[in-house]
């Protein structure tokens, strides 16, 4: 399995569910692999601290019930950039657990 994944032109690092994250701002995607060996996004979000936000995230359990096994993460320092990337990815990917921005 690749260490990176591309979502709408953005490169994300692929992490197992139990990974530890740095205290950096960024975008994250809860994902799993479907029967065609393709990543499927279940939830897309952003955080000012990936370490703080991903620990005990309220959407992780529902995502795992849908098949999530990994977290894709990308450091993005500027809030305006995070807003744009998150909105773009949600609109393009239509993750099942995101209700806003669709």
C-alpha positions in Angstrom: 0.0 0.0 0.0 1.3 3.5 -0.9 2.4 5.9 1.8 0.6 8.7 0.0 -2.8 9.2 -1.7 -3.9 11.9 -4.1 -7.3 13.5 -3.5 -8.4 16.1 -6.2 -4.7 16.9 -6.8 -3.7 17.2 -3.1 -1.2 14.7 -1.7 -2.0 13.2 1.6 0.1 10.9 3.9 -1.6 7.6 4.6 -1.7 6.6 8.3 -3.0 3.5 10.1 -5.9 4.2 12.5 -3.7 4.0 15.6 -1.1 6.6 14.3 0.1 9.5 16.4 -0.1 12.9 14.8 1.9 16.1 15.3 0.5 19.3 16.7 0.1 20.9 13.2 -2.8 22.3 11.4 -4.2 20.4 8.5 -6.8 18.4 6.6 -7.7 14.8 7.3 -9.8 12.1 5.7 -11.2 8.9 7.3 -10.9 6.3 4.6 -11.1 2.6 3.8 -10.5 0.5 0.7 -13.4 -0.9 -1.3 -13.7 -4.2 -3.2 -12.0 -2.6 -6.2 -8.9 -1.7 -4.1 -9.8 2.0 -4.3 -9.8 4.4 -1.3 -13.2 5.6 -0.2 -13.6 8.7 1.9 -16.1 8.5 4.8 -15.4 11.9 6.5 -13.3 14.9 5.6 -12.3 17.6 8.2 -9.8 20.1 9.2 -8.1 21.0 12.4 -5.8 23.6 13.9 -4.1 20.7 15.6 -4.3 17.2 14.0 -3.0 15.7 17.3 -5.7 17.2 19.4 -8.6 16.9 16.9 -8.0 13.3 15.9 -7.6 11.8 19.4 -11.1 10.5 20.2 -12.7 12.1 17.1 -16.6 11.6 17.3 -16.8 10.6 13.6 -14.2 7.8 13.8 -16.5 5.1 15.2 -19.2 5.8 12.6 -16.5 5.8 9.9 -15.1 2.4 11.1 -18.6 1.0 10.9 -18.7 2.0 7.2 -15.2 0.5 6.6 -12.7 3.2 7.6 -9.3 1.7 8.4 -6.9 4.6 7.7 -6.5 8.4 8.1 -5.1 10.4 5.3 -3.6 13.7 6.6 -2.0 16.7 5.0 -0.4 19.7 6.9 -1.9 23.0 5.8 -0.9 26.0 7.9 -3.2 28.8 6.6 -6.8 28.8 7.7 -8.0 30.1 4.4 -6.3 27.3 2.5 -7.8 24.7 4.9 -11.2 26.1 4.4 -10.8 26.0 0.6 -9.3 22.5 0.5 -11.9 21.1 2.9 -14.8 22.6 1.0 -13.4 21.4 -2.4 -12.8 17.9 -1.2 -16.3 17.5 0.4 -18.0 18.8 -2.7 -16.0 16.5 -5.0 -15.9 13.4 -2.9 -19.3 13.6 -1.2 -18.2 11.6 1.9 -21.1 9.8 3.6 -20.5 11.3 7.1 -20.2 15.0 6.1 -23.5 16.8 6.2 -22.2 20.3 5.7 -20.7 21.8 2.5 -22.3 19.3 0.1 
